[in-house]
Amino acid sequence: MTGPPFLPVAELAAQVRTGELRAVDVVTAALARCRTRDGDLHAFVELTTEQALRDAEAIDQRRQRGAILGPLAGVPMALKDNLLRQGMVAASGSRMLEHFVAPYSATVVERIAAADAVILGRTNMDEFGMGSSTEHSAFGPTRNPWARDCVPGGSSGGAAAAVAADLVAAALGSDTGGSVRQPAALCGVTGLKPTYGRLSRHGLIAYASSLDCIGVLGRSAADVAAVLAAIAGGDDRDATSLRADVADYGAALAQRTDLRGLRIGVPWQLNGPGLDAEVAAATGSAVEALRQLGAVTVACELKRIQHAIPTYYLLAAAEASSNLARYDGIRFGLRREGSGRLESMYAASRSAGFGAEVQLRILLGTFALRAGYHEEFYGRATRVRALLRQDFARAFADCELIACPTSPVPAFPLGSKLDDPLAMYLCDALTVPMSLAGLPALSLPCGFTAAGLPVGLQLTAPALQEQLLLQTAHVYQQHTDFHRQRPAP
């Protein structure tokens, strides 16, 4: 690996602001890492090298003129391939959008740029966010930095791998049913899915609009907090965006030095049968560590949680069917000529542009929404979703956080689940419930398997309690070093 590991985000930015570090030097070193390490990982689908160096030079010039730099000054970051940056391709991992150049930037991208972060490029992902392994990308799979023969998780696998391999200091991803948290767990980094609406979705290519959230990946809770503080807040361009107050998440970390009095719920439904034994052992040890730091654990029940996976995949597929209807070769996306009839052109374009997994989910969603069946399928799933929210509300009456593993299994071999969609879908069994409820959830590294693969602990909080999640994770990380360990070069 070229150069030492990145400093913590806040410290790195502070040194750029004072001139102790030059943004150009930081970014040059990061790009060198990418060139030497990303060949076999394939975390990035595009490095925007020249633009990144221009942005870094502009930051240094502004500092020399006496300008006050932003809270992320000079911090190298990456964007998942479904986030728009004006003038840059945003393909969402699909041939359908392979040549789509964004005409404007996503709100969160504008905000990290305003905070003086430097974007190095776009990272690989499962096509349109539909996957748990980053193998469903039109541009090839990403590999796990801890084991090159294993997946990094998905769909934000490229972003998680880039952070784990020290190619960037932090990254933005998206999380519909676990797509930030699950790859964070499998790659040994920290990943946050905020409350639905806490971050603007303006400029995020849609998959399932009632579930999609933009999330943050970093080495630590402190790194995630620094980025979240720069991008959170309401946005008039997103009707689902919340106007709730935004805390100084980084400063708030110092307000907790232990976990005394914190009540953490441990639902047996998310910590019992079906877990890999090593995952269960590592997350059990993490919960015990939280107790040693002063937390009180209580049993809690999420009695309808077994319905989460079918509910999620029905709702998400139905919304994907609607959202992806625009990619027809006329309005948007790749165009292929058919036999002369309009329907033939549609079929040819969508068959060439969409991969097999996306086509499968569109078909499932279209079936669920067809005339006469909407209420039986989509309507019933919507009602189950409301019941799951009630289960969480009841659980939080007795605790402040809920703890469980992030993924039921550690990173698995490339190709091992591609022929078994149900097995792949069950990788999201522990993250999907929080997405259906719209709750904030965070994955943090908590151990390793005997084979050296990372394990993640997931903490979930009531709506808008990101500060409590980050504080709890930060206290844990002050007493453990799992988040500081790096994969071999």
Secondary structure, 3 states (H helix, E strand, C coil): CCCCCCCCHHHHHHHHHHCCCCHHHHHHHHHHHHHHHHHHHCCEEEECHHHHHHHHHHHHHHHHCCCCCCCCCCCEEEEECCECCCCCECCCCCHHHCCCECCCCCHHHHHHHHCCCEEEEEECCCHHHCCCCCCCCCCCCCCECCECCECCCCCCHHHHHHHHCCCCCEEEEEECCCCCHHHHHHHCCEEEECCCCCCCCCCECCCCCCCCEEEEEECCHHHHHHHHHHHCCCCCCCCCCCCCCCCCHHHHHHHCCCCCCCEEEEEHHHCCCCCCHHHHHHHHHHHHHHHHCCCEEEEECCCCHHHHHHHHHHHHHHHHHHHHHHCCCCCCCCCCCCCCCHHHHHHHHHHHHCCHHHHHHHHHHHHHHCCCCHHHHHHHHHHHHHHHHHHHHHHCCCCCEEEEECCCCCCCECCCCCCCHHHHHHHHCCCHHHHHHCCCEEEEEEEECCCCCEEEEEEECCCCCHHHHHHHHHHHHHCCCHHHCCCCC
